[in-house]
Amino acid sequence: MADKDPLEDMAAYDRLHAALDALGKAPGATIHGNTALEAARRSLRMLQLGLLVASDKAAKGQSEP
C-alpha cells in the first residue's frame, strides 16, 4: 500500500475494522497463537472505540483532554 493522502477518521476506522475482519473469529491452535489473536482483537476493538469517541467529541466541538 502506497497511500500518501492522510486518512479521514472514518477511513481509519474502516481499516481498523478490516484488520479485525481479517483476523476472523477462529481460535489459535496453540495457547500462544490464541493469546495473540485475542489480544489483537481486543486491541483493534479498543482502537475503534477510541477513534469513534474522539471523532464524536471533535464533531461536537469539545476539546481533547
PQR file with spaces between the fields and no chain letter, atoms N, CA, C, O and H, PARSE charges and radii, in Angstrom:
ATOM       1  N    MET     1       0.831   -1.173    0.000 -0.4000 1.5000
ATOM       2  CA   MET     1       0.000    0.000    0.000 -0.0000 2.0000
ATOM       3  C    MET     1       0.879    1.240    0.000  0.5500 1.7000
ATOM       4  O    MET     1       1.760    1.392    0.846 -0.5500 1.4000
ATOM       5  N    ALA     2       0.638    2.095   -0.926 -0.4000 1.5000
ATOM       6  CA   ALA     2       1.432    3.313   -1.024 -0.0000 2.0000
ATOM       7  C    ALA     2       0.534    4.539   -0.914  0.5500 1.7000
ATOM       8  O    ALA     2       0.655    5.480   -1.698 -0.5500 1.4000
ATOM       9  H    ALA     2      -0.078    1.972   -1.614  0.4000 1.0000
ATOM      10  N    ASP     3      -0.376    4.519    0.075 -0.4000 1.5000
ATOM      11  CA   ASP     3      -1.261    5.669    0.278 -0.0000 2.0000
ATOM      12  C    ASP     3      -0.438    6.852    0.746  0.5500 1.7000
ATOM      13  O    ASP     3       0.402    6.725    1.637 -0.5500 1.4000
ATOM      14  H    ASP     3      -0.474    3.755    0.712  0.4000 1.0000
ATOM      15  N    LYS     4      -0.683    8.001    0.140 -0.4000 1.5000
ATOM      16  CA   LYS     4       0.045    9.198    0.520 -0.0000 2.0000
ATOM      17  C    LYS     4      -0.849   10.233    1.166  0.5500 1.7000
ATOM      18  O    LYS     4      -0.371   11.099    1.898 -0.5500 1.4000
ATOM      19  H    LYS     4      -1.365    8.104   -0.584  0.4000 1.0000
ATOM      20  N    ASP     5      -2.135   10.152    0.903 -0.4000 1.5000
ATOM      21  CA   ASP     5      -3.061   11.124    1.470 -0.0000 2.0000
ATOM      22  C    ASP     5      -3.440   10.703    2.889  0.5500 1.7000
ATOM      23  O    ASP     5      -3.622    9.515    3.154 -0.5500 1.4000
ATOM      24  H    ASP     5      -2.523    9.448    0.308  0.4000 1.0000
ATOM      25  N    PRO     6      -3.559   11.669    3.801 -0.5600 1.5000
ATOM      26  CA   PRO     6      -3.991   11.343    5.159  0.2800 2.0000
ATOM      27  C    PRO     6      -5.401   10.751    5.138  0.5500 1.7000
ATOM      28  O    PRO     6      -6.225   11.120    4.302 -0.5500 1.4000
ATOM      29  N    LEU     7      -5.661    9.852    6.043 -0.4000 1.5000
ATOM      30  CA   LEU     7      -6.976    9.217    6.131 -0.0000 2.0000
ATOM      31  C    LEU     7      -7.898   10.013    7.043  0.5500 1.7000
ATOM      32  O    LEU     7      -7.502   10.439    8.128 -0.5500 1.4000
ATOM      33  H    LEU     7      -4.992    9.553    6.722  0.4000 1.0000
ATOM      34  N    GLU     8      -9.109   10.203    6.600 -0.4000 1.5000
ATOM      35  CA   GLU     8     -10.133   10.779    7.466 -0.0000 2.0000
ATOM      36  C    GLU     8     -10.453    9.758    8.551  0.5500 1.7000
ATOM      37  O    GLU     8     -10.098    8.585    8.435 -0.5500 1.4000
ATOM      38  H    GLU     8      -9.431    9.856    5.718  0.4000 1.0000
ATOM      39  N    ASP     9     -11.120   10.209    9.599 -0.4000 1.5000
ATOM      40  CA   ASP     9     -11.404    9.321   10.722 -0.0000 2.0000
ATOM      41  C    ASP     9     -12.168    8.066   10.315  0.5500 1.7000
ATOM      42  O    ASP     9     -11.827    6.967   10.752 -0.5500 1.4000
ATOM      43  H    ASP     9     -11.408   11.161    9.693  0.4000 1.0000
ATOM      44  N    MET    10     -13.192    8.217    9.488 -0.4000 1.5000
ATOM      45  CA   MET    10     -13.979    7.040    9.112 -0.0000 2.0000
ATOM      46  C    MET    10     -13.177    6.072    8.240  0.5500 1.7000
ATOM      47  O    MET    10     -13.377    4.859    8.318 -0.5500 1.4000
ATOM      48  H    MET    10     -13.469    9.109    9.133  0.4000 1.0000
ATOM      49  N    ALA    11     -12.280    6.593    7.419 -0.4000 1.5000
ATOM      50  CA   ALA    11     -11.419    5.720    6.619 -0.0000 2.0000
ATOM      51  C    ALA    11     -10.469    4.949    7.527  0.5500 1.7000
ATOM      52  O    ALA    11     -10.199    3.770    7.295 -0.5500 1.4000
ATOM      53  H    ALA    11     -12.117    7.578    7.356  0.4000 1.0000
ATOM      54  N    ALA    12      -9.964    5.618    8.564 -0.4000 1.5000
ATOM      55  CA   ALA    12      -9.102    4.935    9.532 -0.0000 2.0000
ATOM      56  C    ALA    12      -9.902    3.866   10.276  0.5500 1.7000
ATOM      57  O    ALA    12      -9.417    2.754   10.489 -0.5500 1.4000
ATOM      58  H    ALA    12     -10.183    6.576    8.753  0.4000 1.0000
ATOM      59  N    TYR    13     -11.129    4.210   10.669 -0.4000 1.5000
ATOM      60  CA   TYR    13     -11.999    3.235   11.336 -0.0000 2.0000
ATOM      61  C    TYR    13     -12.247    2.029   10.431  0.5500 1.7000
ATOM      62  O    TYR    13     -12.189    0.884   10.879 -0.5500 1.4000
ATOM      63  H    TYR    13     -11.523    5.113   10.496  0.4000 1.0000
ATOM      64  N    ASP    14     -12.521    2.296    9.161 -0.4000 1.5000
ATOM      65  CA   ASP    14     -12.780    1.208    8.218 -0.0000 2.0000
ATOM      66  C    ASP    14     -11.577    0.279    8.089  0.5500 1.7000
ATOM      67  O    ASP    14     -11.742   -0.934    7.964 -0.5500 1.4000
ATOM      68  H    ASP    14     -12.569    3.226    8.797  0.4000 1.0000
ATOM      69  N    ARG    15     -10.380    0.833    8.119 -0.4000 1.5000
ATOM      70  CA   ARG    15      -9.178   -0.003    8.033 -0.0000 2.0000
ATOM      71  C    ARG    15      -8.979   -0.826    9.296  0.5500 1.7000
ATOM      72  O    ARG    15      -8.574   -1.986    9.232 -0.5500 1.4000
ATOM      73  H    ARG    15     -10.245    1.819    8.221  0.4000 1.0000
ATOM      74  N    LEU    16      -9.263   -0.227   10.438 -0.4000 1.5000
ATOM      75  CA   LEU    16      -9.200   -0.998   11.686 -0.0000 2.0000
ATOM      76  C    LEU    16     -10.210   -2.135   11.653  0.5500 1.7000
ATOM      77  O    LEU    16      -9.918   -3.255   12.073 -0.5500 1.4000
ATOM      78  H    LEU    16      -9.593    0.716   10.490  0.4000 1.0000
ATOM      79  N    HIS    17     -11.400   -1.833   11.149 -0.4000 1.5000
ATOM      80  CA   HIS    17     -12.442   -2.856   11.049 -0.0000 2.0000
ATOM      81  C    HIS    17     -12.034   -3.966   10.077  0.5500 1.7000
ATOM      82  O    HIS    17     -12.277   -5.143   10.341 -0.5500 1.4000
ATOM      83  H    HIS    17     -11.637   -0.924   10.808  0.4000 1.0000
ATOM      84  N    ALA    18     -11.422   -3.594    8.971 -0.4000 1.5000
ATOM      85  CA   ALA    18     -10.956   -4.599    8.007 -0.0000 2.0000
ATOM      86  C    ALA    18      -9.883   -5.491    8.628  0.5500 1.7000
ATOM      87  O    ALA    18      -9.844   -6.694    8.373 -0.5500 1.4000
ATOM      88  H    ALA    18     -11.225   -2.638    8.758  0.4000 1.0000
ATOM      89  N    ALA    19      -9.023   -4.899    9.438 -0.4000 1.5000
ATOM      90  CA   ALA    19      -7.995   -5.695   10.110 -0.0000 2.0000
ATOM      91  C    ALA    19      -8.641   -6.676   11.076  0.5500 1.7000
ATOM      92  O    ALA    19      -8.214   -7.826   11.176 -0.5500 1.4000
ATOM      93  H    ALA    19      -9.055   -3.921    9.645  0.4000 1.0000
ATOM      94  N    LEU    20      -9.668   -6.226   11.787 -0.4000 1.5000
ATOM      95  CA   LEU    20     -10.392   -7.104   12.708 -0.0000 2.0000
ATOM      96  C    LEU    20     -11.082   -8.228   11.939  0.5500 1.7000
ATOM      97  O    LEU    20     -11.044   -9.386   12.353 -0.5500 1.4000
ATOM      98  H    LEU    20     -10.014   -5.292   11.706  0.4000 1.0000
ATOM      99  N    ASP    21     -11.706   -7.883   10.830 -0.4000 1.5000
ATOM     100  CA   ASP    21     -12.338   -8.911    9.989 -0.0000 2.0000
ATOM     101  C    ASP    21     -11.324   -9.914    9.462  0.5500 1.7000
ATOM     102  O    ASP    21     -11.605  -11.110    9.387 -0.5500 1.4000
ATOM     103  H    ASP    21     -11.737   -6.941   10.493  0.4000 1.0000
ATOM     104  N    ALA    22     -10.138   -9.421    9.094 -0.4000 1.5000
ATOM     105  CA   ALA    22      -9.105  -10.297    8.546 -0.0000 2.0000
ATOM     106  C    ALA    22      -8.643  -11.321    9.575  0.5500 1.7000
ATOM     107  O    ALA    22      -8.244  -12.426    9.208 -0.5500 1.4000
ATOM     108  H    ALA    22      -9.910   -8.449    9.154  0.4000 1.0000
ATOM     109  N    LEU    23      -8.692  -10.968   10.857 -0.4000 1.5000
ATOM     110  CA   LEU    23      -8.302  -11.923   11.891 -0.0000 2.0000
ATOM     111  C    LEU    23      -9.329  -13.044   12.033  0.5500 1.7000
ATOM     112  O    LEU    23      -8.993  -14.151   12.455 -0.5500 1.4000
ATOM     113  H    LEU    23      -9.016  -10.070   11.155  0.4000 1.0000
ATOM     114  N    GLY    24     -10.554  -12.760   11.687 -0.4000 1.5000
ATOM     115  CA   GLY    24     -11.605  -13.765   11.807 -0.0000 2.0000
ATOM     116  C    GLY    24     -11.935  -14.046   13.260  0.5500 1.7000
ATOM     117  O    GLY    24     -11.542  -13.303   14.159 -0.5500 1.4000
ATOM     118  H    GLY    24     -10.827  -11.861   11.345  0.4000 1.0000
ATOM     119  N    LYS    25     -12.664  -15.130   13.474 -0.4000 1.5000
ATOM     120  CA   LYS    25     -13.088  -15.485   14.827 -0.0000 2.0000
ATOM     121  C    LYS    25     -12.513  -16.814   15.292  0.5500 1.7000
ATOM     122  O    LYS    25     -12.770  -17.243   16.417 -0.5500 1.4000
ATOM     123  H    LYS    25     -12.984  -15.734   12.744  0.4000 1.0000
ATOM     124  N    ALA    26     -11.745  -17.462   14.441 -0.4000 1.5000
ATOM     125  CA   ALA    26     -11.190  -18.766   14.793 -0.0000 2.0000
ATOM     126  C    ALA    26     -10.164  -18.616   15.909  0.5500 1.7000
ATOM     127  O    ALA    26      -9.390  -17.659   15.925 -0.5500 1.4000
ATOM     128  H    ALA    26     -11.537  -17.114   13.527  0.4000 1.0000
ATOM     129  N    PRO    27     -10.164  -19.557   16.833 -0.5600 1.5000
ATOM     130  CA   PRO    27      -9.148  -19.522   17.884  0.2800 2.0000
ATOM     131  C    PRO    27      -7.803  -19.993   17.337  0.5500 1.7000
ATOM     132  O    PRO    27      -7.733  -20.635   16.289 -0.5500 1.4000
ATOM     133  N    GLY    28      -6.755  -19.667   18.057 -0.4000 1.5000
ATOM     134  CA   GLY    28      -5.438  -20.158   17.693 -0.0000 2.0000
ATOM     135  C    GLY    28      -5.308  -21.630   18.051  0.5500 1.7000
ATOM     136  O    GLY    28      -5.954  -22.102   18.986 -0.5500 1.4000
ATOM     137  H    GLY    28      -6.813  -19.146   18.908  0.4000 1.0000
ATOM     138  N    ALA    29      -4.482  -22.352   17.319 -0.4000 1.5000
ATOM     139  CA   ALA    29      -4.288  -23.786   17.564 -0.0000 2.0000
ATOM     140  C    ALA    29      -3.452  -24.038   18.817  0.5500 1.7000
ATOM     141  O    ALA    29      -3.510  -25.119   19.403 -0.5500 1.4000
ATOM     142  H    ALA    29      -3.957  -21.969   16.559  0.4000 1.0000
ATOM     143  N    THR    30      -2.675  -23.034   19.225 -0.4000 1.5000
ATOM     144  CA   THR    30      -1.861  -23.161   20.437 -0.0000 2.0000
ATOM     145  C    THR    30      -2.240  -22.051   21.397  0.5500 1.7000
ATOM     146  O    THR    30      -2.890  -21.080   21.009 -0.5500 1.4000
ATOM     147  H    THR    30      -2.628  -22.155   18.749  0.4000 1.0000
ATOM     148  N    ILE    31      -1.837  -22.193   22.638 -0.4000 1.5000
ATOM     149  CA   ILE    31      -2.122  -21.155   23.625 -0.0000 2.0000
ATOM     150  C    ILE    31      -1.458  -19.840   23.226  0.5500 1.7000
ATOM     151  O    ILE    31      -2.007  -18.763   23.455 -0.5500 1.4000
ATOM     152  H    ILE    31      -1.310  -22.982   22.953  0.4000 1.0000
ATOM     153  N    HIS    32      -0.280  -19.938   22.632 -0.4000 1.5000
ATOM     154  CA   HIS    32       0.435  -18.731   22.225 -0.0000 2.0000
ATOM     155  C    HIS    32      -0.301  -18.021   21.086  0.5500 1.7000
ATOM     156  O    HIS    32      -0.498  -16.806   21.127 -0.5500 1.4000
ATOM     157  H    HIS    32       0.167  -20.814   22.446  0.4000 1.0000
ATOM     158  N    GLY    33      -0.694  -18.775   20.090 -0.4000 1.5000
ATOM     159  CA   GLY    33      -1.422  -18.193   18.970 -0.0000 2.0000
ATOM     160  C    GLY    33      -2.767  -17.636   19.388  0.5500 1.7000
ATOM     161  O    GLY    33      -3.174  -16.564   18.939 -0.5500 1.4000
ATOM     162  H    GLY    33      -0.534  -19.762   20.057  0.4000 1.0000
ATOM     163  N    ASN    34      -3.457  -18.373   20.253 -0.4000 1.5000
ATOM     164  CA   ASN    34      -4.763  -17.933   20.714 -0.0000 2.0000
ATOM     165  C    ASN    34      -4.649  -16.652   21.538  0.5500 1.7000
ATOM     166  O    ASN    34      -5.455  -15.735   21.383 -0.5500 1.4000
ATOM     167  H    ASN    34      -3.126  -19.243   20.617  0.4000 1.0000
ATOM     168  N    THR    35      -3.656  -16.592   22.405 -0.4000 1.5000
ATOM     169  CA   THR    35      -3.445  -15.390   23.203 -0.0000 2.0000
ATOM     170  C    THR    35      -3.158  -14.185   22.308  0.5500 1.7000
ATOM     171  O    THR    35      -3.688  -13.098   22.540 -0.5500 1.4000
ATOM     172  H    THR    35      -3.001  -17.337   22.531  0.4000 1.0000
ATOM     173  N    ALA    36      -2.335  -14.372   21.304 -0.4000 1.5000
ATOM     174  CA   ALA    36      -2.009  -13.283   20.380 -0.0000 2.0000
ATOM     175  C    ALA    36      -3.245  -12.821   19.622  0.5500 1.7000
ATOM     176  O    ALA    36      -3.469  -11.620   19.471 -0.5500 1.4000
ATOM     177  H    ALA    36      -1.905  -15.255   21.115  0.4000 1.0000
ATOM     178  N    LEU    37      -4.045  -13.764   19.145 -0.4000 1.5000
ATOM     179  CA   LEU    37      -5.256  -13.406   18.410 -0.0000 2.0000
ATOM     180  C    LEU    37      -6.253  -12.669   19.296  0.5500 1.7000
ATOM     181  O    LEU    37      -6.832  -11.666   18.879 -0.5500 1.4000
ATOM     182  H    LEU    37      -3.863  -14.739   19.268  0.4000 1.0000
ATOM     183  N    GLU    38      -6.455  -13.161   20.512 -0.4000 1.5000
ATOM     184  CA   GLU    38      -7.386  -12.499   21.426 -0.0000 2.0000
ATOM     185  C    GLU    38      -6.920  -11.082   21.758  0.5500 1.7000
ATOM     186  O    GLU    38      -7.728  -10.154   21.803 -0.5500 1.4000
ATOM     187  H    GLU    38      -5.984  -13.976   20.851  0.4000 1.0000
ATOM     188  N    ALA    39      -5.627  -10.919   21.988 -0.4000 1.5000
ATOM     189  CA   ALA    39      -5.094   -9.585   22.299 -0.0000 2.0000
ATOM     190  C    ALA    39      -5.238   -8.647   21.103  0.5500 1.7000
ATOM     191  O    ALA    39      -5.582   -7.477   21.272 -0.5500 1.4000
ATOM     192  H    ALA    39      -4.970  -11.672   21.951  0.4000 1.0000
ATOM     193  N    ALA    40      -4.982   -9.143   19.912 -0.4000 1.5000
ATOM     194  CA   ALA    40      -5.103   -8.315   18.711 -0.0000 2.0000
ATOM     195  C    ALA    40      -6.551   -7.893   18.502  0.5500 1.7000
ATOM     196  O    ALA    40      -6.820   -6.731   18.194 -0.5500 1.4000
ATOM     197  H    ALA    40      -4.702  -10.093   19.774  0.4000 1.0000
ATOM     198  N    ARG    41      -7.471   -8.810   18.663 -0.4000 1.5000
ATOM     199  CA   ARG    41      -8.895   -8.478   18.502 -0.0000 2.0000
ATOM     200  C    ARG    41      -9.328   -7.427   19.526  0.5500 1.7000
ATOM     201  O    ARG    41     -10.016   -6.463   19.189 -0.5500 1.4000
ATOM     202  H    ARG    41      -7.253   -9.753   18.913  0.4000 1.0000
ATOM     203  N    ARG    42      -8.918   -7.626   20.771 -0.4000 1.5000
ATOM     204  CA   ARG    42      -9.273   -6.690   21.838 -0.0000 2.0000
ATOM     205  C    ARG    42      -8.671   -5.311   21.550  0.5500 1.7000
ATOM     206  O    ARG    42      -9.343   -4.292   21.708 -0.5500 1.4000
ATOM     207  H    ARG    42      -8.359   -8.409   21.044  0.4000 1.0000
ATOM     208  N    SER    43      -7.430   -5.284   21.137 -0.4000 1.5000
ATOM     209  CA   SER    43      -6.760   -4.008   20.842 -0.0000 2.0000
ATOM     210  C    SER    43      -7.425   -3.279   19.684  0.5500 1.7000
ATOM     211  O    SER    43      -7.635   -2.068   19.751 -0.5500 1.4000
ATOM     212  H    SER    43      -6.884   -6.111   21.009  0.4000 1.0000
ATOM     213  N    LEU    44      -7.754   -4.002   18.635 -0.4000 1.5000
ATOM     214  CA   LEU    44      -8.406   -3.372   17.485 -0.0000 2.0000
ATOM     215  C    LEU    44      -9.774   -2.811   17.858  0.5500 1.7000
ATOM     216  O    LEU    44     -10.142   -1.723   17.416 -0.5500 1.4000
ATOM     217  H    LEU    44      -7.583   -4.986   18.582  0.4000 1.0000
ATOM     218  N    ARG    45     -10.533   -3.555   18.675 -0.4000 1.5000
ATOM     219  CA   ARG    45     -11.841   -3.039   19.110 -0.0000 2.0000
ATOM     220  C    ARG    45     -11.680   -1.777   19.949  0.5500 1.7000
ATOM     221  O    ARG    45     -12.452   -0.830   19.800 -0.5500 1.4000
ATOM     222  H    ARG    45     -10.234   -4.439   19.034  0.4000 1.0000
ATOM     223  N    MET    46     -10.686   -1.759   20.828 -0.4000 1.5000
ATOM     224  CA   MET    46     -10.465   -0.580   21.665 -0.0000 2.0000
ATOM     225  C    MET    46     -10.010    0.614   20.825  0.5500 1.7000
ATOM     226  O    MET    46     -10.423    1.745   21.079 -0.5500 1.4000
ATOM     227  H    MET    46     -10.059   -2.529   20.949  0.4000 1.0000
ATOM     228  N    LEU    47      -9.172    0.368   19.837 -0.4000 1.5000
ATOM     229  CA   LEU    47      -8.753    1.448   18.938 -0.0000 2.0000
ATOM     230  C    LEU    47      -9.942    2.009   18.166  0.5500 1.7000
ATOM     231  O    LEU    47     -10.061    3.222   17.993 -0.5500 1.4000
ATOM     232  H    LEU    47      -8.836   -0.551   19.630  0.4000 1.0000
ATOM     233  N    GLN    48     -10.822    1.123   17.704 -0.4000 1.5000
ATOM     234  CA   GLN    48     -12.021    1.577   17.000 -0.0000 2.0000
ATOM     235  C    GLN    48     -12.880    2.439   17.921  0.5500 1.7000
ATOM     236  O    GLN    48     -13.332    3.517   17.534 -0.5500 1.4000
ATOM     237  H    GLN    48     -10.726    0.138   17.845  0.4000 1.0000
ATOM     238  N    LEU    49     -13.096    1.961   19.125 -0.4000 1.5000
ATOM     239  CA   LEU    49     -13.930    2.700   20.078 -0.0000 2.0000
ATOM     240  C    LEU    49     -13.311    4.047   20.405  0.5500 1.7000
ATOM     241  O    LEU    49     -14.007    5.062   20.427 -0.5500 1.4000
ATOM     242  H    LEU    49     -12.728    1.085   19.439  0.4000 1.0000
ATOM     243  N    GLY    50     -12.018    4.065   20.656 -0.4000 1.5000
ATOM     244  CA   GLY    50     -11.339    5.326   20.958 -0.0000 2.0000
ATOM     245  C    GLY    50     -11.439    6.320   19.821  0.5500 1.7000
ATOM     246  O    GLY    50     -11.637    7.514   20.045 -0.5500 1.4000
ATOM     247  H    GLY    50     -11.453    3.241   20.638  0.4000 1.0000
ATOM     248  N    LEU    51     -11.303    5.835   18.616 -0.4000 1.5000
ATOM     249  CA   LEU    51     -11.406    6.709   17.444 -0.0000 2.0000
ATOM     250  C    LEU    51     -12.816    7.271   17.308  0.5500 1.7000
ATOM     251  O    LEU    51     -12.989    8.454   17.014 -0.5500 1.4000
ATOM     252  H    LEU    51     -11.142    4.865   18.434  0.4000 1.0000
ATOM     253  N    LEU    52     -13.819    6.432   17.519 -0.4000 1.5000
ATOM     254  CA   LEU    52     -15.202    6.919   17.432 -0.0000 2.0000
ATOM     255  C    LEU    52     -15.498    7.970   18.499  0.5500 1.7000
ATOM     256  O    LEU    52     -16.142    8.981   18.217 -0.5500 1.4000
ATOM     257  H    LEU    52     -13.678    5.471   17.758  0.4000 1.0000
ATOM     258  N    VAL    53     -15.030    7.732   19.718 -0.4000 1.5000
ATOM     259  CA   VAL    53     -15.265    8.692   20.801 -0.0000 2.0000
ATOM     260  C    VAL    53     -14.571   10.018   20.499  0.5500 1.7000
ATOM     261  O    VAL    53     -15.165   11.085   20.659 -0.5500 1.4000
ATOM     262  H    VAL    53     -14.508    6.910   19.947  0.4000 1.0000
ATOM     263  N    ALA    54     -13.314    9.950   20.061 -0.4000 1.5000
ATOM     264  CA   ALA    54     -12.575   11.171   19.743 -0.0000 2.0000
ATOM     265  C    ALA    54     -13.217   11.914   18.577  0.5500 1.7000
ATOM     266  O    ALA    54     -13.306   13.141   18.598 -0.5500 1.4000
ATOM     267  H    ALA    54     -12.832    9.083   19.930  0.4000 1.0000
ATOM     268  N    SER    55     -13.663   11.183   17.566 -0.4000 1.5000
ATOM     269  CA   SER    55     -14.313   11.814   16.414 -0.0000 2.0000
ATOM     270  C    SER    55     -15.616   12.474   16.821  0.5500 1.7000
ATOM     271  O    SER    55     -15.934   13.569   16.356 -0.5500 1.4000
ATOM     272  H    SER    55     -13.591   10.186   17.549  0.4000 1.0000
ATOM     273  N    ASP    56     -16.375   11.811   17.689 -0.4000 1.5000
ATOM     274  CA   ASP    56     -17.636   12.360   18.157 -0.0000 2.0000
ATOM     275  C    ASP    56     -17.406   13.639   18.956  0.5500 1.7000
ATOM     276  O    ASP    56     -18.129   14.621   18.790 -0.5500 1.4000
ATOM     277  H    ASP    56     -16.117   10.922   18.066  0.4000 1.0000
ATOM     278  N    LYS    57     -16.398   13.619   19.821 -0.4000 1.5000
ATOM     279  CA   LYS    57     -16.081   14.822   20.598 -0.0000 2.0000
ATOM     280  C    LYS    57     -15.664   15.959   19.680  0.5500 1.7000
ATOM     281  O    LYS    57     -16.075   17.103   19.875 -0.5500 1.4000
ATOM     282  H    LYS    57     -15.810   12.821   19.955  0.4000 1.0000
ATOM     283  N    ALA    58     -14.855   15.649   18.688 -0.4000 1.5000
ATOM     284  CA   ALA    58     -14.404   16.687   17.749 -0.0000 2.0000
ATOM     285  C    ALA    58     -15.578   17.257   16.966  0.5500 1.7000
ATOM     286  O    ALA    58     -15.623   18.459   16.704 -0.5500 1.4000
ATOM     287  H    ALA    58     -14.521   14.719   18.530  0.4000 1.0000
ATOM     288  N    ALA    59     -16.529   16.403   16.590 -0.4000 1.5000
ATOM     289  CA   ALA    59     -17.693   16.862   15.836 -0.0000 2.0000
ATOM     290  C    ALA    59     -18.576   17.767   16.695  0.5500 1.7000
ATOM     291  O    ALA    59     -19.248   18.661   16.180 -0.5500 1.4000
ATOM     292  H    ALA    59     -16.492   15.427   16.804  0.4000 1.0000
ATOM     293  N    LYS    60     -18.569   17.528   18.005 -0.4000 1.5000
ATOM     294  CA   LYS    60     -19.371   18.342   18.918 -0.0000 2.0000
ATOM     295  C    LYS    60     -18.622   19.575   19.401  0.5500 1.7000
ATOM     296  O    LYS    60     -19.149   20.371   20.178 -0.5500 1.4000
ATOM     297  H    LYS    60     -18.024   16.802   18.423  0.4000 1.0000
ATOM     298  N    GLY    61     -17.384   19.723   18.933 -0.4000 1.5000
ATOM     299  CA   GLY    61     -16.606   20.901   19.282 -0.0000 2.0000
ATOM     300  C    GLY    61     -15.973   20.841   20.649  0.5500 1.7000
ATOM     301  O    GLY    61     -15.542   21.867   21.177 -0.5500 1.4000
ATOM     302  H    GLY    61     -16.956   19.076   18.302  0.4000 1.0000
ATOM     303  N    GLN    62     -15.905   19.661   21.235 -0.4000 1.5000
ATOM     304  CA   GLN    62     -15.276   19.510   22.543 -0.0000 2.0000
ATOM     305  C    GLN    62     -13.770   19.364   22.363  0.5500 1.7000
ATOM     306  O    GLN    62     -13.304   18.736   21.412 -0.5500 1.4000
ATOM     307  H    GLN    62     -16.255   18.828   20.807  0.4000 1.0000
ATOM     308  N    SER    63     -13.030   19.941   23.269 -0.4000 1.5000
ATOM     309  CA   SER    63     -11.576   19.832   23.169 -0.0000 2.0000
ATOM     310  C    SER    63     -11.125   18.473   23.659  0.5500 1.7000
ATOM     311  O    SER    63     -11.804   17.816   24.448 -0.5500 1.4000
ATOM     312  H    SER    63     -13.408   20.451   24.041  0.4000 1.0000
ATOM     313  N    GLU    64      -9.964   18.068   23.175 -0.4000 1.5000
ATOM     314  CA   GLU    64      -9.395   16.799   23.592 -0.0000 2.0000
ATOM     315  C    GLU    64      -8.713   16.990   24.940  0.5500 1.7000
ATOM     316  O    GLU    64      -8.215   18.075   25.239 -0.5500 1.4000
ATOM     317  H    GLU    64      -9.412   18.602   22.534  0.4000 1.0000
ATOM     318  N    PRO    65      -8.690   15.925   25.762 -0.5600 1.5000
ATOM     319  CA   PRO    65      -8.067   16.046   27.087  0.2800 2.0000
ATOM     320  C    PRO    65      -6.577   16.222   27.003  0.5500 1.7000
ATOM     321  O    PRO    65      -5.910   16.338   28.031 -0.5500 1.4000
